[in-house]
Amino acid sequence: MNFEIMTLFPELVDTVLSSSIIGRARSRGALSVRVHNIRDYSADKHRRVDDTPYGGGMGMLMSAPPIYSCYRAIVDREDFSGRTRVVYMSPKGSLLNQKEAYRLAEYDNLIILCGHYEGIDQRIIDEIVDEEISIGDYVLTGGELPACILVDCVGRLADGVLSSPECHELESFSCGLLEFPQYTRPYDFLGRKVPDVLLSGNHAEIARWRQEQALALTRTRRPDLLGRNDNCNNERNNERNAGLHENRQKAALARGAAAKSAIADENSSDGENYDVPSLEGGDSSEKRADSDSHKAPEN
């Protein structure tokens, strides 16, 4: 997927989108993000991109010509093709949610326009913008941070950005519910213990428990979400989720086995004899001190 971002502050956008998962996806080519400085397309010798609004009023408006020239430079590129949507980040737009993110992820290209000052000339919206999107009922100093949020929200759904589609299939909002609570080591933290069902190894029961927890959290914190989407609220989906978790565990074991084999082969070719870490992690020459740390201590 390709993102083209038109902004007055490219360094802000590029800094945010060069880090973490999105940054790594860009580095390996799973995601393309190009940032364009609208000032580079100003015909004014001082690179001016704004002016006072007709009819009076406070502040300045971004002018239409530099934005349009920037837009044309993007879409007229020889390597630019595919389904495209132009989005203007605006507090007047429709509210971004996970359903909208999935819809936007179907496009090959998203061209995102970041406003600033008091906004932009309405004529550029009428000419090139397909839709306006808001990230919430509040006002920021510019559209750069909302644009970064949109790229992160939509970009993570693109193939190859996350390790597996399962990473976003079972999280908050993806099926109309908030995400269930999650736990890792240690088993006992300040007297708070991991729920026994998560230690049972019964994937169907774990999936059912997570479903119940997700429903309970949603009823308490976001009851407005209930009834919008019941994809998670059925026995068939519990079975599907159990299968996903079991498949994920098998895939992890397979990756561990491959890594162990590769390490052993490398050691053998070097003529050295090293201990190879076990699939459970740690040194294979001695038993891990916390090998049972995922199990509830016996009384």
C-alpha positions as CSV (number, residue, x, y, z in Angstrom):
1,M,0.0,0.0,0.0
2,N,1.2,3.5,-0.8
3,F,0.6,6.7,1.2
4,E,1.3,10.2,-0.2
5,I,1.1,13.0,2.4
6,M,0.9,16.6,1.5
7,T,2.0,18.9,4.4
8,L,3.8,22.1,5.4
9,F,5.8,20.1,8.0
10,P,7.3,17.1,6.3
11,E,9.9,16.6,8.9
12,L,7.3,16.1,11.6
13,V,5.4,13.5,9.6
14,D,8.5,11.7,8.4
15,T,10.0,11.5,11.9
16,V,6.8,9.8,13.3
17,L,6.4,7.4,10.5
18,S,10.0,6.3,10.4
19,S,9.8,4.6,13.8
20,S,8.5,1.3,15.2
21,I,6.3,-1.0,13.1
22,I,5.5,1.5,10.3
23,G,9.1,2.5,10.0
24,R,10.3,-1.1,9.7
25,A,7.6,-1.8,7.2
26,R,8.8,1.1,5.1
27,S,12.4,-0.1,5.3
28,R,11.6,-3.5,4.0
29,G,9.2,-2.3,1.3
30,A,6.0,-3.7,2.8
31,L,4.6,-0.1,2.9
32,S,5.4,3.0,1.0
33,V,5.1,6.5,2.5
34,R,6.1,9.6,0.6
35,V,5.9,13.0,2.2
36,H,5.6,16.1,0.1
37,N,6.3,19.7,1.2
38,I,3.5,21.9,-0.2
39,R,5.9,24.9,0.0
40,D,8.0,23.4,-2.8
41,Y,5.0,24.0,-5.1
42,S,4.4,27.6,-4.3
43,A,4.9,30.1,-7.1
44,D,5.7,32.9,-4.6
45,K,9.4,33.8,-4.4
46,H,9.1,33.6,-0.6
47,R,7.4,30.2,-0.8
48,R,4.2,31.6,0.7
49,V,1.3,29.2,0.8
50,D,-1.3,31.1,2.8
51,D,-3.4,34.3,2.6
52,T,-6.1,36.2,4.4
53,P,-9.7,34.9,4.0
54,Y,-12.3,36.7,1.9
55,G,-15.0,38.2,4.0
56,G,-12.6,38.8,6.9
57,G,-11.9,36.8,10.0
58,M,-9.1,35.6,12.2
59,G,-6.0,33.8,10.9
60,M,-4.8,32.7,7.5
61,L,-6.0,30.1,5.0
62,M,-3.9,27.8,2.9
63,S,-4.1,28.7,-0.7
64,A,-5.4,26.4,-3.4
65,P,-2.7,26.6,-6.1
66,P,0.3,25.2,-4.2
67,I,-1.8,22.3,-2.9
68,Y,-3.2,21.6,-6.4
69,S,0.3,21.7,-7.9
70,C,1.5,19.3,-5.3
71,Y,-1.4,17.0,-6.0
72,R,-0.8,17.0,-9.7
73,A,2.9,16.2,-9.2
74,I,1.8,13.1,-7.3
75,V,-0.8,11.7,-9.6
76,D,1.0,12.5,-12.8
77,R,4.1,10.4,-11.8
78,E,4.7,7.5,-14.2
79,D,4.9,5.0,-11.3
80,F,1.6,6.2,-9.8
81,S,-1.3,3.8,-10.5
82,G,-4.1,1.9,-8.9
83,R,-7.2,2.7,-6.8
84,T,-6.7,6.0,-5.1
85,R,-8.6,8.0,-2.4
86,V,-7.8,11.6,-1.4
87,V,-8.4,12.3,2.2
88,Y,-8.4,15.7,4.0
89,M,-7.8,15.5,7.7
90,S,-10.4,17.8,9.2
91,P,-12.4,18.2,12.4
92,K,-15.4,18.5,10.1
93,G,-14.9,15.1,8.7
94,S,-16.4,11.7,9.5
95,L,-15.0,10.0,12.6
96,L,-12.2,7.5,12.0
97,N,-12.9,4.0,13.4
98,Q,-11.7,0.5,12.7
99,K,-14.4,-0.2,10.2
100,E,-13.3,2.9,8.2
101,A,-9.7,1.8,8.5
102,Y,-10.5,-1.6,6.9
103,R,-12.4,0.2,4.1
104,L,-9.5,2.5,3.4
105,A,-7.1,-0.4,3.4
106,E,-8.7,-1.7,0.2
107,Y,-7.2,1.2,-1.8
108,D,-3.8,1.0,-3.4
109,N,-3.0,4.7,-2.7
110,L,-4.2,7.1,0.0
111,I,-3.3,10.8,-0.7
112,I,-3.6,12.6,2.6
113,L,-3.8,16.4,2.8
114,C,-2.8,18.1,6.1
115,G,-4.4,21.4,6.8
116,H,-2.9,24.2,8.9
117,Y,-3.7,27.7,10.2
118,E,-7.4,28.3,9.9
119,G,-7.8,25.6,7.2
120,I,-7.7,25.5,3.4
121,D,-9.5,27.1,0.6
122,Q,-12.8,25.3,0.0
123,R,-12.2,25.1,-3.7
124,I,-9.3,22.7,-3.3
125,I,-11.6,20.4,-1.2
126,D,-14.2,20.6,-3.9
127,E,-11.7,19.9,-6.7
128,I,-9.5,17.0,-5.4
129,V,-10.7,15.7,-2.0
130,D,-12.9,12.5,-1.9
131,E,-13.6,12.6,1.8
132,E,-12.8,14.4,5.0
133,I,-11.8,12.4,8.1
134,S,-11.6,13.4,11.8
135,I,-9.8,11.6,14.6
136,G,-12.0,13.1,17.3
137,D,-14.1,15.9,18.5
138,Y,-11.3,18.3,19.3
139,V,-9.1,20.8,17.4
140,L,-5.3,20.5,16.8
141,T,-2.9,23.0,15.3
142,G,-2.6,21.0,12.1
143,G,-3.4,17.8,10.3
144,E,0.0,16.2,10.5
145,L,-0.5,14.2,13.7
146,P,-4.0,13.0,12.5
147,A,-2.4,12.0,9.2
148,C,0.2,9.9,11.1
149,I,-2.6,8.3,13.0
150,L,-4.4,7.5,9.8
151,V,-1.3,6.0,8.2
152,D,-0.6,3.9,11.3
153,C,-4.2,2.7,11.7
154,V,-4.7,1.8,8.0
155,G,-1.1,0.8,7.2
156,R,-0.9,-1.9,9.8
157,L,-3.7,-3.7,8.0
158,A,-1.7,-4.0,4.8
159,D,-0.2,-7.3,3.9
160,G,3.3,-7.8,5.3
161,V,3.2,-5.0,7.8
162,L,2.3,-7.2,10.8
163,S,3.6,-10.7,11.1
164,S,0.2,-12.2,10.6
165,P,-3.4,-11.1,9.9
166,E,-4.3,-12.6,13.3
167,C,-2.5,-9.7,14.9
168,H,-5.3,-7.4,14.1
169,E,-8.2,-9.8,13.8
170,L,-8.7,-10.4,17.5
171,E,-8.0,-6.9,18.9
172,S,-10.3,-4.1,20.1
173,F,-12.9,-2.9,17.6
174,S,-12.0,-5.4,14.9
175,C,-15.1,-7.5,15.7
176,G,-17.1,-4.9,17.5
177,L,-15.7,-5.4,21.0
178,L,-12.9,-4.2,23.2
179,E,-10.0,-6.5,23.5
180,F,-9.8,-9.0,26.4
181,P,-7.2,-8.7,29.1
182,Q,-3.7,-10.1,28.4
183,Y,-1.1,-11.6,30.8
184,T,2.6,-12.7,30.6
185,R,5.3,-13.7,33.1
186,P,5.5,-13.7,36.1
187,Y,2.6,-15.8,37.2
188,D,2.2,-13.9,40.5
189,F,2.8,-10.2,40.4
190,L,2.2,-8.4,43.8
191,G,-0.4,-11.1,44.7
192,R,-2.2,-10.7,41.4
193,K,-2.2,-14.1,39.6
194,V,-2.8,-15.1,36.0
195,P,-6.4,-16.5,35.6
196,D,-6.3,-20.3,35.7
197,V,-8.0,-20.8,32.4
198,L,-5.1,-19.3,30.6
199,L,-2.8,-22.0,32.0
200,S,-5.1,-24.9,31.1
201,G,-3.9,-25.4,27.5
202,N,-7.6,-25.8,26.4
203,H,-7.8,-23.5,23.4
204,A,-11.6,-23.6,23.2
205,E,-12.0,-22.7,26.9
206,I,-9.4,-19.9,26.5
207,A,-11.2,-18.5,23.5
208,R,-14.6,-18.6,25.4
209,W,-13.1,-16.9,28.4
210,R,-11.6,-14.1,26.2
211,Q,-15.0,-13.7,24.5
212,E,-16.7,-13.3,27.9
213,Q,-14.1,-10.8,29.1
214,A,-14.3,-8.8,25.9
215,L,-18.1,-8.6,26.2
216,A,-17.9,-7.6,29.9
217,L,-15.3,-4.9,29.2
218,T,-17.4,-3.5,26.3
219,R,-20.6,-3.5,28.4
220,T,-18.8,-1.5,31.1
221,R,-16.7,0.9,29.1
222,R,-18.2,1.2,25.7
223,P,-21.8,0.0,25.7
224,D,-22.4,2.0,22.5
225,L,-20.4,-0.6,20.6
226,L,-22.7,-3.5,21.5
227,G,-25.1,-4.4,18.7
228,R,-23.0,-2.8,16.0
229,N,-21.3,-6.0,15.0
230,D,-21.9,-9.5,16.5
231,N,-19.1,-11.3,14.6
232,C,-17.4,-12.1,17.9
233,N,-20.6,-12.9,19.7
234,N,-21.2,-16.6,18.7
235,E,-20.0,-20.1,19.4
236,R,-18.7,-20.5,15.9
237,N,-16.3,-17.6,16.4
238,N,-15.1,-19.1,19.7
239,E,-14.1,-22.2,17.8
240,R,-12.4,-20.1,15.1
241,N,-10.5,-18.1,17.7
242,A,-9.4,-21.3,19.4
243,G,-8.1,-22.5,16.1
244,L,-6.3,-19.3,15.5
245,H,-4.6,-19.5,18.9
246,E,-3.6,-23.1,18.3
247,N,-2.3,-22.4,14.9
248,R,-0.3,-19.5,16.2
249,Q,1.3,-21.7,18.9
250,K,2.2,-24.3,16.2
251,A,3.7,-21.7,14.0
252,A,5.8,-20.4,16.8
253,L,7.1,-23.8,17.6
254,A,7.9,-24.4,13.9
255,R,9.8,-21.2,13.7
256,G,11.7,-22.1,16.9
257,A,12.6,-25.5,15.5
258,A,13.8,-24.0,12.2
259,A,15.9,-21.5,14.2
260,K,17.4,-24.3,16.4
261,S,18.3,-26.3,13.3
262,A,19.9,-23.3,11.6
263,I,22.0,-22.6,14.7
264,A,23.1,-26.2,15.0
265,D,24.1,-26.3,11.3
266,E,26.1,-23.1,11.6
267,N,27.9,-24.4,14.7
268,S,28.7,-27.7,13.0
269,S,30.1,-25.9,9.9
270,D,32.4,-23.9,12.2
271,G,33.7,-27.1,13.8
272,E,32.6,-25.9,17.2
273,N,30.3,-27.5,19.7
274,Y,27.9,-25.0,21.3
275,D,24.8,-25.6,23.4
276,V,21.7,-24.8,21.3
277,P,18.9,-23.1,23.1
278,S,15.8,-25.2,23.5
279,L,12.5,-24.2,22.0
280,E,11.4,-23.0,25.5
281,G,14.4,-20.6,25.5
282,G,17.4,-20.5,27.8
283,D,20.4,-22.8,28.0
284,S,19.8,-26.4,26.9
285,S,22.7,-27.6,29.2
286,E,20.7,-26.9,32.3
287,K,17.1,-26.8,33.2
288,R,15.5,-23.3,33.2
289,A,14.8,-22.0,36.6
290,D,11.4,-20.7,35.4
291,S,10.5,-23.6,33.2
292,D,7.2,-23.9,35.0
293,S,6.5,-20.2,35.4
294,H,3.5,-20.4,33.1
295,K,1.9,-22.9,35.5
296,A,0.2,-22.1,38.7
297,P,2.3,-23.0,41.7
298,E,1.1,-26.1,43.6
299,N,-0.1,-25.7,47.1
